[in-house]
Amino acid sequence: MKISDKKIQKIFEQILYYLYSINPKATYTSYIAEEIARDEEFVKKLLFELKSKNLIIEIKKNKHGKDYSRRSRWKLSLETYNIYSNKQK
């Protein structure tokens, strides 16, 4: 089944809004997928697309500086956060 570009854009908006709402905290792919009620692999694909557009940042290390072997955390880039903040005012 193919999802239309319009619906994908709405899902992008949901992801960005969720990351904005928890900023500056970074969260795992699985939590994002759970929050927006989407499949984890589908959300992961969308997250990498948002990363390629420099809207979000992928964090591959834990708080102690060790690399994750199979996990990633995500947060808004500073530029994206500033844009959202200005729109909210």
C-alpha positions as CSV (number, residue, x, y, z in Angstrom):
1,M,0.0,0.0,0.0
2,K,1.3,3.4,-0.9
3,I,0.9,6.4,1.4
4,S,0.3,9.7,-0.3
5,D,2.9,12.5,-0.1
6,K,0.4,14.7,1.7
7,K,-0.1,12.1,4.5
8,I,3.7,11.6,4.8
9,Q,4.1,15.4,5.2
10,K,1.5,15.2,8.1
11,I,3.4,12.4,9.7
12,F,6.6,14.5,9.4
13,E,4.8,17.3,11.2
14,Q,3.7,14.9,13.9
15,I,7.3,13.7,14.4
16,L,8.7,17.2,14.5
17,Y,5.9,18.4,16.9
18,Y,6.6,15.5,19.3
19,L,10.3,16.2,19.3
20,Y,9.6,19.9,19.9
21,S,7.3,19.1,22.8
22,I,10.0,17.1,24.6
23,N,13.0,19.3,23.6
24,P,15.9,19.4,24.7
25,K,15.5,15.7,25.6
26,A,16.4,13.2,22.9
27,T,14.2,10.0,22.5
28,Y,14.5,6.6,20.8
29,T,12.8,5.6,17.6
30,S,10.5,3.2,19.3
31,Y,9.1,5.9,21.6
32,I,8.5,8.2,18.7
33,A,6.7,5.4,16.8
34,E,4.6,4.6,19.8
35,E,3.7,8.3,20.3
36,I,2.5,8.8,16.8
37,A,1.0,5.3,16.5
38,R,3.1,4.2,13.5
39,D,5.2,1.2,12.6
40,E,8.8,1.5,14.0
41,E,10.5,0.7,10.7
42,F,8.4,3.2,8.8
43,V,9.1,5.9,11.4
44,K,12.9,5.0,11.2
45,K,12.8,5.6,7.4
46,L,11.1,9.0,7.9
47,L,13.5,10.0,10.7
48,F,16.5,9.4,8.3
49,E,14.7,11.5,5.7
50,L,14.3,14.3,8.2
51,K,17.9,13.9,9.2
52,S,19.0,14.3,5.5
53,K,17.1,17.6,5.4
54,N,19.0,18.7,8.6
55,L,15.7,19.1,10.6
56,I,16.7,16.6,13.3
57,I,19.9,15.2,14.8
58,E,20.7,11.5,15.3
59,I,22.5,10.7,18.6
60,K,24.5,7.5,18.4
61,K,26.1,7.7,21.9
62,N,24.7,7.2,25.4
63,K,25.2,9.8,28.1
64,H,28.5,8.2,29.1
65,G,29.9,8.6,25.6
66,K,29.7,4.9,24.5
67,D,28.4,4.1,21.1
68,Y,25.0,2.4,20.8
69,S,25.3,-0.8,18.8
70,R,21.8,-0.8,17.3
71,R,19.9,2.2,18.7
72,S,19.6,5.8,17.9
73,R,18.1,8.8,19.8
74,W,16.7,11.8,18.0
75,K,16.2,15.4,18.8
76,L,15.4,18.6,16.9
77,S,18.3,20.6,15.3
78,L,18.8,24.0,16.8
79,E,17.6,25.7,13.6
80,T,14.4,23.7,13.6
81,Y,13.8,24.4,17.3
82,N,14.2,28.1,16.7
83,I,11.8,28.1,13.8
84,Y,9.2,26.2,15.9
85,S,9.7,28.6,18.8
86,N,9.2,31.7,16.7
87,K,6.0,30.2,15.2
88,Q,4.6,29.5,18.7
89,K,4.9,33.1,19.8
